[in-house]
Amino acid sequence: MAKKPAAIKKPLTKSQILAELSEKTGVAKKDAAAVLDELGNLIDRHIQKGAAGQFTLPGLLKVKAVKRPAQPARKGVPNPFKPGEMMNIPAKPASVRVRVLPLKKLKDMVK
């Protein structure tokens, strides 16, 4: 049975990640950086306006662009922090949020 690699105690920086990837795969550090940059561009092209709206990194995660509708202004809403007092809530424009969902393989890594 293969032994699980040791846990990393501190988060790695981008240069440390590139060094680790190049060491483990035998790819030049410059090429590993190019792959990460292109992955970022690929995600951007999938979730930008008018595109597919989602990107899946198979087995690990799904990145989605989620449209949030506009919220109308509300007046005379009870204040949850000061009972008996009323407050006004300003309107919020429609927006697009990025949501990252873990997939099965990533969830299993935590167990």
Residue pairs with C-beta under 8 A, 6 or more apart in sequence:
12 20
14 36
17 36
18 29
18 32
18 33
18 36
19 29
21 27
21 32
22 28
22 29
22 31
22 32
25 32
27 35
42 55
43 55
43 63
45 51
46 52
46 53
46 54
46 55
46 63
47 53
47 54
47 55
47 63
47 64
47 65
47 98
48 65
49 96
51 65
53 64
53 65
54 62
54 63
54 64
54 65
55 62
55 63
55 64
56 62
56 63
56 103
57 63
58 103
59 103
59 104
59 105
59 106
60 102
60 103
60 105
60 106
61 100
61 101
61 102
61 103
61 106
62 100
62 101
62 103
63 98
63 99
63 100
63 101
64 98
64 99
64 100
64 101
65 96
65 97
65 98
65 99
66 96
66 97
66 98
66 99
67 94
67 95
67 96
68 94
68 95
68 96
68 97
69 94
70 91
70 92
70 93
70 94
71 89
71 91
71 92
72 91
73 88
73 89
73 90
73 91
74 88
74 89
75 88
75 89
76 86
76 88
77 86
77 87
77 88
77 89
78 84
78 85
78 86
78 87
79 85
79 86
79 87
